[in-house]
Amino acid sequence: RKLDDYKNKYAHGTSNGSRKDRKRKYRESDDEEYEHSDDNAEQREQEARRVSSSIQQRSIFSSEECARIEEKIDEVVANGEAGLYREHTVDRAPLRNKYFFGEGYTYGAQLEKRGPGQERLYRKGEVDDIPGWVHELVIKPLVSNGVIPEGFVNSAVINDYQPGGCIVSHVDPLHIFARPIVSVSFFSDSALCFGCRFQFKPIRVSEPVFVLPVRRGSVTVLSGYAADEITHCIRPQDIKQRRAVIILRKTRPDAPRVDSDSPLNSPLKGRPTPLKAKRAHRKADPDAAHRPRVLEMDKEENRRPSISRQHRHSLSSENYWRRDQDHDEHRESSGRKVKMSRH
C-alpha cells in the first residue's frame, strides 16, 4: 500500500528527494573534503517514488505480541552469551549483534576474496535451526495475513542494535536471497534509509534518497526497485534506543556455499566453548549497561548497484570497513554528482 506522509519526520526537516541545488560537505580530516552536489532534484524525487512504490508496510503485531517476542529475543541474547549456539550462528560487531538461524552466510572481512557477489552460504548445519518461537510467533502471523506464502522462509536473522549502532548501505545479495525481503521491528521505532553514502573518521552519512520510518511491531516488505536497485542502511542517528529486527528470507536453490576446504568450514565438533562476552557489550538484560564503543563499521562498496540485470551479482552486501583499506572510492551516478577534492 502507499506509504503515509509521516515518513518525512525522520528526514530532519527535509523531504524525501533532495532540494534543488542543495550541497553537503563532509570533512574527514584537515586535508580531505568531500562535496556532494545534487543538481537534479526532480530525478531524485522520481527515484524516491520508485523506492516507495516497491515497499509494503503493515502493522500486524500488537504491543502485547511485541513484548512476548522481545522476551524471546532476550533469550536468544542470553543463549549467545552462554555459548549455546553453533559458532556461525552468532556474529558480533560493535553496537550490533547478528544471530543467523536456518541459513547463515559469509560477508565482508570473513571473505577470502572480498567484493560484491563473493558472499557464500555456510554449509548445512553450521548455524542453528530457526527457533520454534520464530515460526509460531512471527512467521505464522505473516502467513495468515497474506504477507508471505507458507514455507517461504528458510532463513531468519535477528539483528540486535544498541543506541548509535548502524549497518552501512548495502543490497541483500541477489545471488543468495530470493525476493521479497521481510523484516519485523521490535523494542523501539527507527528508520530505514535508501541511497545513502557513509564516510568514516568520524562516521558521517549523506542525505538519503528516501527515508522509511519503521515502528515497533511494523512489518516491512522490500521487493523490486527498493530491494534490488538501490542500497539501504540504518544510520547511527536513527538508533536512539535498543532496537531489534527479525529479517525473514528465502535462499535461492542455486546459492553458492563455502567450499568444504575453506578455513571458515572446520568440521563441527559438538557445541563450541562459550563465547567470550566483549567487555561492556552484550548482556542478556536489555537494560544492562551497554556503554558506547568506537564504531568500526562496514565499508560501502557502491552507492547503488547497476540497474542492468547482468551486473546484479556484483552488488555489495554488508561489507566491513577496515582502517587499512582505501575507503575514499566514489562513483558518479544519475541524479547525484560526487566530487572529491584534496588539499
VENSULCOR-V25273 format. One record per residue. RES is the residue in one small letter. D_CENTER is the distance of its C-alpha to the mean C-alpha in whole Angstrom. Layout:
res={RES | RES}
d_center={D_CENTER | D_CENTER}
//
This chain:
res={r | k | l | d | d | y | k | n | k | y | a | h | g | t | s | n | g | s | r | k | d | r | k | r | k | y | r | e | s | d | d | e | e | y | e | h | s | d | d | n | a | e | q | r | e | q | e | a | r | r | v | s | s | s | i | q | q | r | s | i | f | s | s | e | e | c | a | r | i | e | e | k | i | d | e | v | v | a | n | g | e | a | g | l | y | r | e | h | t | v | d | r | a | p | l | r | n | k | y | f | f | g | e | g | y | t | y | g | a | q | l | e | k | r | g | p | g | q | e | r | l | y | r | k | g | e | v | d | d | i | p | g | w | v | h | e | l | v | i | k | p | l | v | s | n | g | v | i | p | e | g | f | v | n | s | a | v | i | n | d | y | q | p | g | g | c | i | v | s | h | v | d | p | l | h | i | f | a | r | p | i | v | s | v | s | f | f | s | d | s | a | l | c | f | g | c | r | f | q | f | k | p | i | r | v | s | e | p | v | f | v | l | p | v | r | r | g | s | v | t | v | l | s | g | y | a | a | d | e | i | t | h | c | i | r | p | q | d | i | k | q | r | r | a | v | i | i | l | r | k | t | r | p | d | a | p | r | v | d | s | d | s | p | l | n | s | p | l | k | g | r | p | t | p | l | k | a | k | r | a | h | r | k | a | d | p | d | a | a | h | r | p | r | v | l | e | m | d | k | e | e | n | r | r | p | s | i | s | r | q | h | r | h | s | l | s | s | e | n | y | w | r | r | d | q | d | h | d | e | h | r | e | s | s | g | r | k | v | k | m | s | r | h}
d_center={23 | 23 | 21 | 23 | 24 | 22 | 19 | 21 | 21 | 18 | 19 | 21 | 24 | 23 | 23 | 20 | 22 | 23 | 27 | 29 | 30 | 27 | 27 | 24 | 25 | 23 | 25 | 24 | 28 | 31 | 31 | 28 | 27 | 25 | 26 | 24 | 26 | 25 | 29 | 28 | 27 | 28 | 25 | 22 | 23 | 24 | 20 | 19 | 21 | 20 | 16 | 18 | 20 | 17 | 16 | 17 | 17 | 19 | 20 | 21 | 21 | 24 | 24 | 26 | 24 | 21 | 23 | 24 | 20 | 19 | 22 | 21 | 18 | 20 | 22 | 19 | 19 | 22 | 23 | 20 | 22 | 25 | 24 | 25 | 22 | 22 | 21 | 18 | 17 | 16 | 13 | 14 | 13 | 14 | 13 | 11 | 12 | 10 | 13 | 13 | 16 | 18 | 16 | 14 | 14 | 14 | 12 | 13 | 16 | 17 | 18 | 22 | 21 | 18 | 17 | 15 | 16 | 17 | 15 | 17 | 17 | 19 | 22 | 23 | 24 | 22 | 19 | 20 | 21 | 19 | 21 | 24 | 23 | 19 | 22 | 24 | 22 | 19 | 20 | 23 | 23 | 20 | 23 | 26 | 24 | 24 | 20 | 20 | 23 | 24 | 23 | 20 | 18 | 18 | 15 | 13 | 10 | 11 | 8 | 11 | 11 | 14 | 15 | 14 | 11 | 8 | 5 | 7 | 8 | 7 | 8 | 8 | 11 | 14 | 17 | 15 | 14 | 16 | 15 | 15 | 11 | 12 | 10 | 12 | 12 | 15 | 17 | 16 | 15 | 13 | 11 | 9 | 10 | 11 | 13 | 13 | 14 | 14 | 17 | 18 | 21 | 20 | 17 | 17 | 15 | 17 | 17 | 15 | 17 | 15 | 14 | 14 | 14 | 13 | 16 | 17 | 17 | 16 | 15 | 13 | 13 | 12 | 15 | 17 | 16 | 13 | 12 | 14 | 15 | 13 | 10 | 7 | 6 | 7 | 10 | 12 | 15 | 13 | 13 | 16 | 17 | 15 | 13 | 11 | 9 | 11 | 9 | 12 | 13 | 16 | 16 | 19 | 22 | 23 | 19 | 21 | 21 | 22 | 25 | 27 | 29 | 26 | 26 | 22 | 24 | 27 | 29 | 28 | 31 | 30 | 28 | 27 | 28 | 26 | 23 | 25 | 23 | 22 | 24 | 23 | 20 | 19 | 22 | 22 | 23 | 21 | 23 | 24 | 24 | 21 | 22 | 20 | 19 | 19 | 16 | 15 | 12 | 10 | 13 | 12 | 14 | 15 | 14 | 14 | 16 | 19 | 20 | 23 | 22 | 24 | 21 | 18 | 18 | 17 | 14 | 12 | 8 | 7 | 11 | 12 | 14 | 18 | 21 | 23 | 21 | 22 | 19 | 22 | 21 | 21 | 21 | 23 | 22 | 24 | 24 | 23 | 25 | 24 | 27 | 27 | 30 | 31 | 34}
//
